[in-house]
Amino acid sequence: MGSQAVFAIPPSVPSPSQAVSGKLTGSRLYVAFLEFLRPWIERVVDNPRAVEGVAQELLGDVRFLYLLTLVSQDMVLISEKELSNAYRMVCERFGKLGIDVEDSLEIMLEHDLLKLRKIKESFTNFASLYIDFALKSPEDAYRYAIILIALLLLLIASMEVSSREKLELIANTINRLADELELYTLTFMIMLEKGEENKVIATVRNLEELRRVLGVE
């Protein structure tokens, strides 16, 4: 089930910032996407810590995967400036209540920018890398999909709540998942640098392992 769901996830899966990007939130397709997600978002608002379970359920929903595929096609329409502005807006929302998510949002932005640049440079090459990763490391690929969808849900949920307590719970979960996302960013960077013949097929799980992969003492 897990590996099958990963193959249904398009390589250009919407970045979490698309949840708050002005370019897409006004589109009819994205409005329909958000309407579909409404009951799932409400569950995340009620209990932010349960977001990974919600994301896992969504990955088993064919309707979600279909809408996700359609929405993902708009990813290339986003500029780097729009990505940065979207994350800045979210950071300011949390910052007004004294909640720090800046480092986590920078990690998410870095990941989005890497994907955006590589997709615009050559979608075929990026898709090949993504498929190779999913084939050779399906468990890591499935976890990656859950993290992306969970962060997408959390950012949407953060726009729905006003209480500091709920926003703090959302922020704590974002911070935890962003730490994992950073390892996937590093993994993809290494895969791209190594080239087709020397692809990394497992996710770098910590800084010590990263040093070994890079050959740094």
PyMOL commands that set and color helices and strands:
alter all, ss='L'
color gray80, all
select helices_A, chain A and resi 2-8+16-19+22-25+28-46+48-59+62-72+75-77+80-95+102-121+123-136+138-158+164-194+196-198+207-214
alter helices_A, ss='H'
color red, helices_A
deselect
rebuild
show_as cartoon
